[in-house]
């Protein structure tokens, strides 16, 4: 398939005319929060850190959020606005940052995710419920493979589970993404099977067909559950997680009660 086709599935800066407005609102909402964050470095790079808000309960469950941005942009801080309902549910929440393409490779970013989750387990004494959006959904799913002993469950939304098509998209030009870069990095190829309840894959109803295809084929092949979030696309689905009465947050609370 052509560059134009794959860009029509993945390039939200062109698919959503108000894409930059969404980012600005996210940053403003996060900056306005009345929450205190404690940051812990997980490596020497400025982007290797985790942050905590609230008071974790040792032996309990800590929800942890991993942001998206196609592994090459955005920050953990600008996604803090999704955390308040998670703090309400569990008394605390974590937020994980990682290095970016093309400064580092996808395996390096996966390693940052694993190091961050390991640090949060060590700091809090909690099992982790990992929540990720877009590229963060890919990383959250990879956590089940990389640090399974730390992860009680995963809720990935608008995630990427088959990275092969990305080598033919705008990311080849932007960050030089190639077949070698994505080799061995697709959860769809790596997992042998999952128990239902371990993983929920949510997709906005108005996402592009490729995001629906990837979620459906992953669950069909490996297990887990698919959830469709009505009236949302790749960016507005974040608002649903941030809303205490949103469908995504309701599913997170249901999953947390089962752990």
GULUMTI-321464 format. One line per 10 residues: number of its first residue (from 1); for each residue x, y, z of C-alpha. Coordinates in steps of 0.02 Angstrom, whole numbers, always signed. Layout:
N
NUM> X Y Z ~ ...
% end
This chain:
259
1> +0 +0 +0 ~ +55 +179 -33 ~ +127 +313 +78 ~ -35 +410 +57 ~ -138 +264 +119 ~ -37 +234 +277 ~ -31 +420 +312 ~ -222 +419 +300 ~ -221 +294 +443 ~ -87 +366 +555
11> -47 +550 +522 ~ -163 +641 +640 ~ -81 +810 +613 ~ -166 +804 +441 ~ -318 +700 +482 ~ -375 +813 +624 ~ -372 +999 +576 ~ -381 +1047 +761 ~ -242 +928 +815 ~ -131 +1067 +884
21> -280 +1139 +978 ~ -303 +972 +1065 ~ -121 +973 +1120 ~ -134 +1152 +1184 ~ -290 +1112 +1286 ~ -207 +957 +1359 ~ -56 +1057 +1414 ~ -166 +1194 +1489 ~ -274 +1070 +1584 ~ -120 +982 +1652
31> -37 +1144 +1705 ~ -194 +1197 +1799 ~ -203 +1041 +1908 ~ -195 +1062 +2096 ~ -88 +907 +2122 ~ +87 +881 +2191 ~ +206 +771 +2093 ~ +363 +684 +2155 ~ +489 +645 +2018 ~ +614 +502 +2023
41> +750 +482 +1893 ~ +765 +310 +1812 ~ +921 +348 +1710 ~ +1043 +488 +1665 ~ +940 +563 +1523 ~ +821 +707 +1569 ~ +675 +607 +1498 ~ +711 +451 +1600 ~ +596 +477 +1748 ~ +434 +431 +1833
51> +323 +543 +1937 ~ +200 +503 +2074 ~ +50 +596 +2141 ~ -53 +548 +2293 ~ -10 +421 +2427 ~ +19 +244 +2363 ~ -38 +101 +2473 ~ +100 -32 +2487 ~ +30 -198 +2431 ~ -108 -111 +2333
61> -131 -65 +2151 ~ -50 +88 +2072 ~ -120 +148 +1905 ~ +19 +211 +1791 ~ -7 +313 +1633 ~ +107 +307 +1479 ~ +83 +444 +1349 ~ +85 +433 +1160 ~ +162 +537 +1021 ~ +225 +400 +903
71> +377 +379 +1017 ~ +450 +541 +946 ~ +362 +686 +1034 ~ +250 +747 +1179 ~ +282 +737 +1366 ~ +219 +651 +1521 ~ +186 +820 +1604 ~ +62 +876 +1471 ~ -40 +717 +1503 ~ -60 +742 +1690
81> -241 +796 +1662 ~ -292 +613 +1644 ~ -229 +569 +1819 ~ -356 +643 +1943 ~ -490 +507 +1921 ~ -353 +376 +1940 ~ -297 +457 +2103 ~ -477 +456 +2163 ~ -491 +271 +2121 ~ -326 +214 +2201
91> -266 +358 +2310 ~ -115 +382 +2196 ~ -57 +372 +2016 ~ +105 +362 +1920 ~ +158 +448 +1759 ~ +300 +378 +1654 ~ +419 +468 +1537 ~ +540 +397 +1408 ~ +670 +449 +1281 ~ +618 +483 +1101
101> +654 +433 +922 ~ +768 +464 +832 ~ +889 +501 +974 ~ +865 +322 +1034 ~ +791 +163 +961 ~ +624 +79 +995 ~ +709 -56 +1101 ~ +786 +85 +1205 ~ +613 +160 +1231 ~ +541 -9 +1281
111> +686 -25 +1404 ~ +644 +147 +1476 ~ +465 +88 +1502 ~ +523 -70 +1591 ~ +645 +28 +1700 ~ +511 +155 +1746 ~ +385 +23 +1796 ~ +516 -72 +1896 ~ +560 +90 +1987 ~ +378 +124 +2029
121> +357 -51 +2099 ~ +513 -29 +2205 ~ +464 +144 +2267 ~ +282 +106 +2309 ~ +275 -80 +2347 ~ +122 -88 +2232 ~ +70 -196 +2087 ~ +42 -90 +1933 ~ -110 -64 +1823 ~ -33 +9 +1665
131> -134 +125 +1553 ~ -66 +187 +1388 ~ -126 +293 +1241 ~ -68 +271 +1061 ~ +120 +236 +1065 ~ +96 +227 +1253 ~ -31 +90 +1222 ~ +104 -7 +1130 ~ +223 +18 +1277 ~ +90 -29 +1405
141> +55 -190 +1311 ~ +241 -228 +1299 ~ +248 -213 +1489 ~ +157 -380 +1500 ~ +307 -458 +1413 ~ +449 -354 +1485 ~ +401 -342 +1670 ~ +258 -465 +1695 ~ +292 -487 +1881 ~ +256 -302 +1911
151> +98 -288 +1806 ~ -74 -335 +1871 ~ -163 -279 +1712 ~ -156 -165 +1560 ~ -282 -47 +1483 ~ -220 +11 +1313 ~ -322 +132 +1208 ~ -293 +189 +1030 ~ -139 +79 +1038 ~ -20 +9 +908
161> +8 -179 +907 ~ +74 -207 +730 ~ +214 -85 +692 ~ +254 -151 +518 ~ +144 -23 +424 ~ +228 +123 +513 ~ +388 +97 +411 ~ +287 +147 +257 ~ +210 +303 +337 ~ +264 +482 +370
171> +374 +416 +511 ~ +501 +353 +384 ~ +535 +533 +332 ~ +514 +612 +504 ~ +622 +496 +609 ~ +696 +377 +480 ~ +591 +230 +538 ~ +636 +71 +442 ~ +597 -114 +443 ~ +750 -144 +553
181> +685 -18 +680 ~ +517 -104 +702 ~ +579 -283 +692 ~ +537 -377 +851 ~ +439 -230 +922 ~ +260 -279 +876 ~ +156 -356 +1017 ~ +53 -444 +883 ~ +207 -546 +836 ~ +282 -568 +1009
191> +142 -633 +1119 ~ +93 -815 +1132 ~ -71 -786 +1223 ~ -155 -690 +1363 ~ -292 -731 +1484 ~ -453 -631 +1460 ~ -454 -494 +1590 ~ -265 -466 +1582 ~ -281 -339 +1443 ~ -416 -222 +1378
201> -390 -136 +1210 ~ -502 +16 +1187 ~ -528 +104 +1021 ~ -621 +265 +986 ~ -769 +233 +872 ~ -706 +368 +754 ~ -527 +305 +745 ~ -458 +258 +574 ~ -490 +79 +517 ~ -310 +25 +550
211> -327 +56 +737 ~ -485 -50 +742 ~ -402 -187 +638 ~ -250 -197 +750 ~ -352 -208 +911 ~ -471 -339 +841 ~ -336 -449 +768 ~ -231 -442 +928 ~ -377 -498 +1036 ~ -429 -630 +909
221> -251 -699 +908 ~ -196 -678 +1088 ~ -346 -646 +1200 ~ -404 -497 +1300 ~ -554 -384 +1271 ~ -594 -248 +1144 ~ -693 -95 +1199 ~ -763 +35 +1077 ~ -782 +212 +1146 ~ -927 +298 +1055
231> -906 +472 +982 ~ -718 +483 +1007 ~ -566 +491 +893 ~ -380 +476 +925 ~ -369 +634 +1030 ~ -541 +653 +1108 ~ -530 +478 +1181 ~ -408 +552 +1307 ~ -547 +664 +1371 ~ -651 +509 +1406
241> -514 +438 +1518 ~ -497 +605 +1607 ~ -684 +617 +1643 ~ -738 +534 +1807 ~ -899 +478 +1721 ~ -815 +427 +1557 ~ -832 +252 +1487 ~ -645 +223 +1490 ~ -633 +272 +1672 ~ -782 +162 +1713
251> -693 +16 +1632 ~ -533 +56 +1727 ~ -629 +58 +1892 ~ -712 -108 +1848 ~ -544 -185 +1811 ~ -466 -115 +1968 ~ -605 -191 +2075 ~ -567 -361 +2000 ~ -383 -358 +2047
% end
